[in-house]
């Protein structure tokens, strides 16, 4: 059996061992196949109305089309027409009518109709899964979608509860939840009134560049090219994304030629891979932020002085210059660089004495123990350990629970962790995508179950920031809107139970014959269909 065959058939650990034991010969992936090593253990579902994780977004970006989407060759253009060939806005600014492009079809062969668009958007609202807030923030509810999302002939009209900037609405429709599904196929697989939700967790009903062949949790995702894709058949006829947890294993596979792209190399392995024959490094500023979050149900963590102290107990520069070197840059604001309203102010640094004074002022009991949850990913665990060390210097014990992404996210969304150490990426390229989750929480009750809002997950009522975020999202003057987000972030830095620490620079290793790679910048997910070898 060849090294490549072993890769395709073995689990990640077994594969790494097999490669280590194999003779020192170069392997090569097939010319029409793209093989990627990536951590994909965060995938919990591939239903676009429910998926809300990084790796799932990558899959759905390539499997489904949307009314409007991004051109990977020019992300700076912003959204462009896709299933919608054009749109008009009503005089009152509340209704947008989309004309559906003719001649498009789903993978099943069924034509894409206005009826499918209506069904997909209504379905996302009715199912009301974690990402539903991206649509329900416009006033759509299960009770009113038959009046507010309406197909008529070859058009679909959506009517919002008040006039928003058109760009904001369209940006939201580029998110994963804006994916258009094949109504006939989905409803043929409905069970117990679930609108096909259980079936779509592991199957696809899209029209994008690829179809979903298989998803094996914590193991692999396999995609097959759609030869009838409206932009042309992708060069890579098959894409296989393997779950390989360790950076060293990814590097080994890459250098041997058993994979084409390694997406989770640590700085040490990036440096080593740069020297390897046939390998290059691709650097790209992404929108992903690394942050700490503190549960405001905790009687001590909810004190303002404690929230402030935590921001002085992070060794930002030490981490940036060591195990995060080249892959994260210090960024202490919830809007990523390149977004409207982004700011560069980073006022916090490691200051043990200042933190001690704040904790003493708050009356924190000596020897307090708190529990943090962190996904089983090398750099996140190292961040947790660095924070644990700093807390130890002020007499606080941090117990670290390491688990799968599904396990840790489940606890975080249930408000069960004292501290969460994780990452957040924007869902659409508008400042409200992060303002509306970090600093917006209109109903802080447990019953609200607003799991898509980070402020809600932390049980934080945001002070007056919820109203300020609500005002900013309807402001049509770009200059004024920019200033509003800058002011919101300044208050957020000082008062919130979040410590935003870093913005990601993705450093992917790849074989030097791989071309036209774009991981989506700060605005969207990866696009496989332009990639060639």
Secondary structure, DSSP 4 states (H G I P E B T S, - for coil): --HHHHHHHS-HHHHHHHHHHS-S------TTEEEEEE--TT-----TTT--SHHHHHHHHHH--BSEEE-TT-GGG-EEESSEEEEEE-TTS-EEEEEEPTT-B-TTSPBP-HHHHHHHHHHHHHHT-GGGHHHHTTT--TTTHHHHEEEETTEEEEE-SS---HHHHHHHHTSGGGB---HHHHHHT--TT-TTHHHHTT-----SSEEEEEEETTTEEEEEE-TT-TT---S-SEEEEEE---HHHHHHHHHHTS-SEE----HHHHHHHHTSTTEEEEEEEEEEEEEEEE-TTSTTTTSHHHHHHHTTS--HHHHHTTTTTTTEEE--SSSPTTSTT----------HHHHHHHHHHHTPPTT-EEEEEEES-HHHHHHHHHHHHHHHTTT-EEEEEEE-HHHHHHHHHTT--SEEEEEE--SSSSTHHHHHHHS--S--SGGG--TT-HHHHTT---TTHHHHHHHHTT---HHHHHHHHHHHHHHHHHH-SEEEEEEEEEEEEEETT-B-----TTTS----TT-B-
